[in-house]
Amino acid sequence: SGNMARAHIKVFKNIKEFEIVGVVGRGKKNITKTKKEFSKLIFFKTLKELFNNVKIDLLVICINEDLIIKNYKKILKYNCIFLFEKPLGINYFETKKILDYCNTKKKSIFVSLNRRFYSSTLLALKLFKNIKVNNPKTIFINDSQDIPRIKKLGLSKKLSENLMYTNSIHLIDYINIFIKEKIISIENIIKFKKKTPKDVLSYIRFSSKSRVIYKANWSENERWLISIFSKKLNLYFKPLEKLKIYFPKKIKLKKNYDFFDKKYKPGLYNQAMEILKFFQNKENDLIGIKDYFKSVKIVRKIYKM
């Protein structure tokens, strides 16, 4: 019943094919705020109470990152489709544990990486497809986590030490969005130092001769940005919700948020429409746990954690 839950509720309540039949909340403050914003919602104290009283097709899980590993078995014992807010686990080992469990129990789990569904991301993919950009791409990723500031905000030690899995994964996932070929090598030029985190620089090569330069600053607050270069098309995500488009020898274009990314938390409406496609047995671009785990593995190879 927190901020992310309210963001999802706002989207689903405005899509006629969906009906929100219940909310399970923990914190009294969040429940009060959610009730005030959405007066007609029915609240339940536990998942058991929820499933005993209403029929559920889709359960959206928006709980604190460190609570997922403690509760995933209690959640996944029910029969429905699951959408977990990222991260699925706060490190490689937690994520692998949940992945193995899902494979054993044959559970349908999707992970909400909303930046995959930004209008800017979808437009970029459409441009690459329409222009038939098959030549190698060069992607530059600028990441920033600013550990000193985060510690002042009171984030727990466990979470602050695993921000590469809970936060940086949003940026690293762009690698899997735009490059589908096999990774040949990951060279960590400036290695991550857990005790004194500062700069990280990695160079990733692919079988298609595409390459990624990943830079992260762990001691200062910088803006996230991504640049993608190819012979036919150059793209700049700065910030990630906005896309600047450059066609070589042609005029510069600029694309801002589309209608739904302005009205709702960016990416969530487009993601909800992919969920609708899933229930209609149509082809969709939802992120399954195995696809999500590909990005988790890249994080591990860069950060050695």
Helices and strands as residue ranges (DSSP letters): H 3-12, E 23-24, H 28-37, E 43-44, H 47-53, E 58-61, G 65-67, H 68-76, E 81-85, H 92-105, E 109-112, G 114-117, H 119-130, E 138-144, H 147-152, H 157-160, H 163-166, H 169-178, E 183-190, E 199-206, E 211-217, E 225-229, E 234-237, E 243-246, E 252-255, H 259-263, H 268-279, H 289-303
